[in-house]
Amino acid sequence: MYLSLRFRAFAAGAALLAASAIAQAQQALPNVMILATGGTIAGAGASAVNSATYAAAKVGVEKLIAGLPELSKVANVRGEQVFQVASESMTNANLLALAKRVSQLAKQPDVDGIVITHGTDTVEETAYFLTLTVRTDKPIVMVASMRPGTALSADGALNLFDAVSVAGSKDARSKGVLLTMNDSIESGRDVSKNVNIKPSAFSSQWGSLGMVVEGRNYWFRAPVKRHTVNSEFDIDKIDALPPVEIAYGYEGVSATAIDALARSGIKALIHGGPGNGSVADRIVPRLQAARAEGILVIRASRVPDGFVIRNAEQPDDKYDWVVAHDLRPQKARILAMVALTKTSDTKEMQRIFWEY
Ligand code: DGL
């Protein structure tokens, strides 16, 4: 009887010690906020073989977290559903609301890192916008998936685990906004979606920043363009984004789109031309007319890689145009909107396109 009492007292003490050790270990883990916006990572298909046919933006953040108990091994996570949209339907209002929420959370001492789940279609644009405007050196990690969680070989669970692991890592600080997909850690500025149906869809012409494997980060390069705490832009001081649109160049292009956009009240027009940002001879005068109306003309290229050389295909100095450097048209639009919150001077705009 006496022994069993002692044994039970010992067992109770041991259980208490174990519980407090677990609690201490949990407290030692970083605090990571998961902001959910929709996309395929929150998608659901009718059957496991539906890896490409499914409904995006269906599963809530709490269910995403509950479905991945392994997250508790790398961080204390809390979830917040900012909105639930397929990312092709994101608006400037969504972008502003998300960035302001990220900025607010990044200021909290009990938040060590932030993960944003997002659709793959436009995650590259949101990532660039955040890296330009959120003044924090804490890790902000975007994450998406090419297949819904209901599909065979779904990629969302590991992508999300990796994102939370990176967001809780001290060595992920001061690297700008990141994207974790398919084991890679990509720069939010440089990354684009280059394949529309493979888990290895995302890459940058300048290479990944590193990889994350089993909760450990392996870094191989660091961003050189200005971002986050070194940016001159601050989401806390931006309440609206000026209208900027894109028109593409291609064989047989007419001026219909450009003329209509120029009459629509836009502040800048991104011309996504073939080659090194080439402009058809019949289109040059229409862009000059837009410039004369005070619209900034920014020459980008529809070619995925490389960068537009100033005064090469067109006399940009003479026409008072800007070149988009290595930014694809959709990213050039993001930077032009942000830059226009501060300046419409062409020389200043070109400096900004060199530096960001
Ligand atoms: N509708 C697309 C989006 O929300 C689905 C693509 C995806 O998230 O992978 O971006």
Residues whose N, C-alpha, C, O or C-beta is under 5 A from the ligand:
A	BS01	DGL	G39 T40 I41 A56 V85 A86 S87 E88 H118 G119 T120 D121 T122 S145 M146
